[in-house]
Amino acid sequence: MEKIILASQSPARLDLLKKIGLDNISVIPANIDETSLKNEKPNHLALRLSKEKSAKIGALHPNSIIIGADTVVSIGTLSLPKAENNDDVRYCLSLL
């Protein structure tokens, strides 16, 4: 069987994959720039980041199955930032 690589550090994604029976998964974060492009819609951002993660790790491991995914929290067409501190949390909650 080909090696399966999750191109993400997300513990939740790894847990979901294990719940569907994929036990032998390597985790290799892609560490890409996740900044949204000007006027980029949230769904396009999530898709672009997923593809970029898969492409980066896939180039390093061409004989593996690469799973790249990303989650973008949004309000309408506004992508919310990843909350990295209390001020970020307050800002996101104020928008919600």
N, C-alpha and C positions, 0 to 999 in steps of 0.2 A: 504494500500500500504506500502511496505517496505521502510524504510528510505534510502535515497541515500546520500552517502558521497563521496566528492571529496578529495582524499588524496594528495592534492597539494595546494600551496598558489597562484597558477597562476591566476591572474585576467582574462587573455585571455581565459583560459580553462573554467573558470566559466561562462564567457560571452557566449562562444560557446554553452555550455550546456543549458543556458537560452534561446538562440536563437532557439534551437530545441524544446523548450517547457518544459524543466525540470526546474520548478521554486522552488520547495521545496528541495533544496540541502544544506546539511551542508558541511562546509569546515573544514577539520581536517588535517593539514599538518603532514606528516609522520616524517619529520626531520631525514632523514637517511643520512649516509655518501655517497655522490655522486661521490667519487673519482673513476676514472676508474681503472680497473685492468690492470696489465702489458700486453701489446699487445692486449687489448680488442678493438674490432672494434666498431665504433660509433653505428651501428645498434644494436649490442649485448648489449652495454652499456645502450641504451635507453630502451630496452626490460627488461634487468635485473633490472634497477631502477624502472620501472613501476611495475614489479612483487613484488619487495621488499616493495614498498610503499603500494600496495594493501594488501600484507600479514600482514604487521605491523598493519595497521588500521583494517583490517578484523579480526585479532585476538582479538582486543579490542571491536569490534562491529560485532559479528558473525551473527546477524539476519538482517544485512543491506546490501545494494548493494554498493560495493566499486568501485570507478573509480580511478585507478592509472595510471598516464601518465607522460612521461618525454620527453623533447626535447633536442636533442644533435646537436649542430652546428658542422659541420665537413668540412674538405677539404680532399677528398679522404678517407684514413683510419686514418687521424689525427683528433681527437676530440679537438675542441677549448674550452678553459676555459670560464667560465662565467665571463664576464667583470665586475669587481667590482670597478675599478678605471681607471683613464685616461691612465695609463701605459698599463693596460690590453686591453683597447680599441685600443690603438696604435698598440700593438702586433698583435691582431686579424686582424685589418685592413691591416697591412703590409703583412700578410699571404694571404689575399684575393687578 
